[in-house]
Amino acid sequence: MDDSDPKGFSDGISSSRGDPRVLFLLNAVLSASFGATIVWGLSLLGAAELSAINVATAAIVLFALTYLVTHS
């Protein structure tokens, strides 16, 4: 790979927005796993109960926040 080439991998990556379905799925999976980690940590501290409803709520909130941040 030659660094003097103006058209290259970095140009392709910077202009590509990717497949929205993949981004949506990745956001959902990462939000769910991070939400579960947050609720698990809060349950260790005794601040929240580790339940499916709490994990789903945290995941939805995180998903909405990341969606708003990336689409604004």
Backbone as a chain_set.jsonl record, in Angstrom:
{"seq": "MDDSDPKGFSDGISSSRGDPRVLFLLNAVLSASFGATIVWGLSLLGAAELSAINVATAAIVLFALTYLVTHS", "coords": {"N": [[0.845, -1.164, 0.0], [0.595, 2.175, -0.856], [1.343, 5.273, 0.58], [1.155, 7.662, -0.759], [-0.922, 7.551, -2.489], [-3.842, 9.143, -3.395], [-6.473, 8.235, -3.51], [-7.867, 5.887, -1.587], [-8.128, 3.406, 1.005], [-8.874, 4.83, 3.364], [-10.259, 7.013, 2.283], [-12.446, 5.723, 1.161], [-13.674, 4.644, 3.433], [-14.306, 6.952, 4.914], [-16.234, 8.147, 3.342], [-18.28, 6.348, 3.28], [-21.401, 5.352, 4.597], [-22.331, 2.993, 5.511], [-24.356, 0.001, 5.94], [-27.591, 0.588, 6.954], [-29.162, -1.264, 8.36], [-27.347, -2.997, 9.558], [-26.012, -1.228, 11.235], [-28.152, -0.496, 12.908], [-28.76, -2.986, 14.127], [-26.325, -3.535, 15.414], [-26.229, -1.37, 17.182], [-28.459, -2.026, 18.764], [-27.687, -4.509, 19.923], [-25.311, -3.825, 21.308], [-26.313, -1.852, 23.019], [-28.08, -3.363, 24.568], [-26.328, -5.176, 25.839], [-24.638, -3.411, 27.244], [-26.555, -2.132, 28.799], [-27.4, -4.294, 30.382], [-25.048, -4.731, 31.794], [-24.849, -2.344, 33.246], [-27.194, -2.458, 34.858], [-26.642, -4.805, 36.237], [-24.375, -3.978, 37.706], [-25.562, -1.968, 39.259], [-27.261, -3.578, 40.731], [-25.461, -4.989, 42.276], [-24.656, -2.964, 43.96], [-26.952, -2.587, 45.3], [-28.808, -0.799, 44.412], [-30.624, -1.232, 42.408], [-32.814, -3.763, 41.107], [-31.838, -6.747, 39.54], [-33.404, -7.461, 36.785], [-35.382, -8.559, 33.98], [-37.018, -6.546, 32.999], [-35.817, -4.187, 33.97], [-33.347, -4.339, 32.662], [-34.193, -4.263, 29.985], [-35.366, -1.721, 29.95], [-33.122, -0.077, 30.454], [-31.639, -0.723, 28.175], [-33.292, 0.237, 26.117], [-33.304, 2.981, 26.683], [-30.555, 3.589, 26.388], [-30.238, 2.85, 23.685], [-31.945, 4.71, 22.425], [-30.666, 7.11, 23.117], [-28.12, 6.843, 21.859], [-28.97, 6.641, 19.23], [-30.157, 9.162, 18.821], [-27.919, 10.82, 19.179], [-26.207, 10.024, 17.112], [-27.682, 10.643, 14.85], [-28.111, 13.338, 14.767]], "CA": [[0.0, 0.0, 0.0], [1.386, 3.391, -0.993], [0.727, 6.402, 1.286], [0.991, 8.8, -1.657], [-2.127, 7.33, -3.294], [-4.915, 9.951, -2.815], [-7.687, 7.429, -3.423], [-7.499, 4.673, -0.886], [-9.035, 2.825, 1.989], [-9.413, 5.863, 4.268], [-11.249, 7.787, 1.528], [-13.645, 4.892, 1.036], [-14.303, 4.535, 4.748], [-14.851, 8.24, 5.349], [-17.405, 8.516, 2.548], [-19.285, 5.29, 3.389], [-22.24, 5.405, 5.788], [-22.609, 1.623, 5.903], [-25.713, -0.507, 5.809], [-28.335, 1.021, 8.139], [-29.656, -2.422, 9.131], [-26.236, -3.483, 10.374], [-25.809, -0.234, 12.288], [-29.285, -0.623, 13.813], [-28.581, -4.217, 14.891], [-25.159, -3.35, 16.274], [-26.649, -0.459, 18.24], [-29.357, -2.758, 19.656], [-26.928, -5.519, 20.671], [-24.41, -3.158, 22.254], [-27.131, -1.192, 24.042], [-28.59, -4.399, 25.469], [-25.248, -5.702, 26.677], [-24.205, -2.359, 28.158], [-27.649, -1.96, 29.751], [-27.333, -5.41, 31.328], [-23.893, -4.489, 32.657], [-25.199, -1.253, 34.158], [-28.172, -2.949, 35.832], [-25.922, -5.755, 37.088], [-23.572, -3.187, 38.643], [-26.468, -1.329, 40.215], [-27.781, -4.611, 41.636], [-24.394, -5.263, 43.241], [-24.676, -1.866, 44.927], [-28.249, -2.585, 45.968], [-29.58, 0.352, 43.933], [-31.661, -1.695, 41.477], [-32.95, -5.215, 41.02], [-31.473, -7.303, 38.237], [-34.578, -8.104, 36.19], [-35.482, -8.365, 32.53], [-37.645, -5.24, 32.741], [-34.808, -3.146, 34.183], [-32.36, -4.444, 31.582], [-34.837, -3.778, 28.758], [-35.508, -0.269, 30.071], [-31.788, 0.516, 30.267], [-31.251, -0.909, 26.774], [-34.09, 1.158, 25.288], [-32.808, 4.345, 26.933], [-29.247, 3.711, 25.731], [-30.461, 2.798, 22.246], [-32.506, 5.991, 22.005], [-29.633, 8.151, 23.238], [-27.112, 6.703, 20.798], [-29.63, 6.945, 17.957], [-30.283, 10.614, 18.726], [-26.599, 11.438, 19.054], [-25.611, 9.739, 15.799], [-28.513, 11.167, 13.772], [-28.365, 14.778, 14.897]], "C": [[0.897, 1.236, 0.0], [0.657, 4.548, -0.328], [0.495, 7.609, 0.388], [-0.251, 8.681, -2.534], [-3.292, 8.12, -2.685], [-6.234, 9.199, -2.667], [-7.317, 6.118, -2.736], [-8.558, 4.247, 0.107], [-9.657, 3.888, 2.883], [-10.44, 6.749, 3.572], [-12.556, 7.015, 1.396], [-14.396, 4.777, 2.344], [-14.957, 5.852, 5.16], [-16.097, 8.639, 4.559], [-18.537, 7.496, 2.661], [-20.066, 5.427, 4.686], [-22.593, 4.012, 6.277], [-24.071, 1.251, 5.7], [-26.493, -0.138, 7.072], [-28.864, -0.134, 8.987], [-28.578, -2.967, 10.047], [-25.982, -2.513, 11.522], [-26.91, -0.307, 13.339], [-29.122, -1.844, 14.718], [-27.405, -4.101, 15.862], [-25.485, -2.439, 17.441], [-27.53, -1.192, 19.242], [-28.594, -3.757, 20.52], [-26.024, -4.865, 21.71], [-25.177, -2.433, 23.357], [-27.665, -2.203, 25.043], [-27.491, -4.93, 26.383], [-24.747, -4.656, 27.668], [-25.288, -2.085, 29.198], [-27.655, -3.054, 30.802], [-26.168, -5.228, 32.3], [-24.191, -3.394, 33.673], [-26.154, -1.737, 35.244], [-27.523, -3.96, 36.769], [-25.075, -5.022, 38.129], [-24.426, -2.501, 39.693], [-27.052, -2.347, 41.193], [-26.722, -5.013, 42.665], [-24.351, -4.2, 44.33], [-25.975, -1.809, 45.71], [-29.145, -1.441, 45.52], [-30.713, -0.051, 42.991], [-31.682, -3.214, 41.484], [-32.577, -5.665, 39.608], [-32.663, -8.084, 37.703], [-34.604, -7.778, 34.698], [-36.08, -7.001, 32.197], [-36.634, -4.106, 32.921], [-33.751, -3.161, 33.088], [-32.947, -3.91, 30.278], [-35.005, -2.261, 28.794], [-34.172, 0.43, 29.84], [-31.357, 0.414, 28.807], [-32.008, 0.053, 25.861], [-33.601, 2.59, 25.448], [-31.463, 4.549, 26.238], [-29.369, 3.71, 24.214], [-30.972, 4.131, 21.726], [-31.475, 7.106, 22.063], [-28.596, 8.042, 22.13], [-27.71, 7.0, 19.428], [-29.747, 8.457, 17.771], [-28.948, 11.312, 18.509], [-26.028, 11.218, 17.648], [-26.419, 10.31, 14.646], [-28.832, 12.661, 13.908], [-27.312, 15.589, 14.183]], "O": [[1.849, 1.319, 0.776], [-0.513, 4.793, -0.623], [-0.286, 8.494, 0.739], [-0.592, 9.622, -3.25], [-3.705, 7.814, -1.567], [-7.026, 9.511, -1.778], [-6.531, 5.335, -3.269], [-9.713, 4.67, 0.051], [-10.861, 3.845, 3.133], [-11.398, 7.192, 4.206], [-13.64, 7.589, 1.506], [-15.627, 4.808, 2.36], [-16.061, 5.846, 5.703], [-16.928, 9.395, 5.062], [-19.644, 7.753, 2.186], [-19.478, 5.596, 5.753], [-23.118, 3.875, 7.382], [-24.901, 2.084, 5.337], [-26.084, -0.523, 8.167], [-28.999, 0.003, 10.203], [-28.857, -3.356, 11.181], [-25.763, -2.937, 12.657], [-26.634, -0.191, 14.533], [-29.321, -1.755, 15.93], [-27.502, -4.533, 17.011], [-25.067, -2.701, 18.569], [-27.372, -1.006, 20.449], [-28.832, -3.84, 21.725], [-25.978, -5.302, 22.86], [-24.734, -2.406, 24.505], [-27.699, -1.928, 26.242], [-27.715, -5.111, 27.58], [-24.461, -4.988, 28.818], [-24.973, -1.831, 30.361], [-27.887, -2.784, 31.98], [-26.289, -5.535, 33.486], [-23.818, -3.513, 34.84], [-25.945, -1.455, 36.424], [-27.818, -3.975, 37.964], [-25.061, -5.402, 39.3], [-24.067, -2.455, 40.87], [-27.309, -2.019, 42.351], [-27.058, -5.34, 43.803], [-24.046, -4.498, 45.485], [-26.084, -1.06, 46.68], [-30.14, -1.143, 46.18], [-31.66, 0.712, 42.8], [-30.693, -3.863, 41.823], [-32.957, -5.04, 38.618], [-32.908, -9.221, 38.108], [-33.941, -6.853, 34.229], [-35.685, -6.373, 31.215], [-36.596, -3.173, 32.119], [-33.309, -2.105, 32.637], [-32.274, -3.184, 29.546], [-34.807, -1.591, 27.78], [-34.104, 1.419, 29.111], [-30.776, 1.352, 28.262], [-31.426, 0.62, 24.936], [-33.494, 3.329, 24.469], [-31.255, 5.565, 25.574], [-28.688, 4.476, 23.532], [-30.493, 4.629, 20.707], [-31.414, 7.949, 21.169], [-28.232, 9.05, 21.525], [-27.031, 7.55, 18.561], [-29.468, 8.974, 16.689], [-28.857, 12.276, 17.749], [-25.435, 12.127, 17.067], [-25.883, 10.45, 13.547], [-29.725, 13.174, 13.232], [-27.37, 16.819, 14.19]]}, "num_chains": 1, "name": "protein.A"}
